[in-house]
């Protein structure tokens, strides 16, 4: 894959994942896995199995569909979702604070990719690997709703897959299928947790 294409995919993935920490709309969080898994598959296509991009795109489509159903498949008057909009102290200071956190995360990722590379990965895969872990951790530590926490877990898992692919570890479709199965399982668990909580009435 040409270096300029790999750089463009990396920038698109970093911008897309970073926006998940800034945007409140749950529809973007629910649909983001499809685009991120598609871009992740294209990113590792040169070092992975031929069907990796297609398989990850299909996995992202299934995961996004599950998350969309968890957001919109139930009546809105049946109670609040877990991790719904709440006051999380300093984390609730708004877009300026969140943008500052993202910039600090970007600086940390750049420093780690230069000074503490993950094994022998090149700079770009290293930076993307650290960035996916950083954004995933931010989404898990401060979920605006259940779906955003689930997407954080999916990003962490995608980061491990990207790193593993460039280390030459995905030598069979069984591993790729297992990766997809784990992602779908995470999405199903998130959809279950996103069911509105109702108070028992006597």
Secondary structure, DSSP 8 states (H G I E B T S, - for coil): --HHHHHHHHHHHHHHHHHHHH---HHHHHHHHHHHHHHHHHHHTTTS-TTHHHHHHHHHHHHHHHHHHHHHSS-TTS-B-TT-S---GGGGS-HHHHHHHHHHHHHHHHHHHHHS-STT--HHHHHHHHHHHHHHHHHHHT-SSHHHHHHHHHHHHHHHHHHHHHTT---SHHHHHHHHHHHHHHHHHHHHHTS-B-----
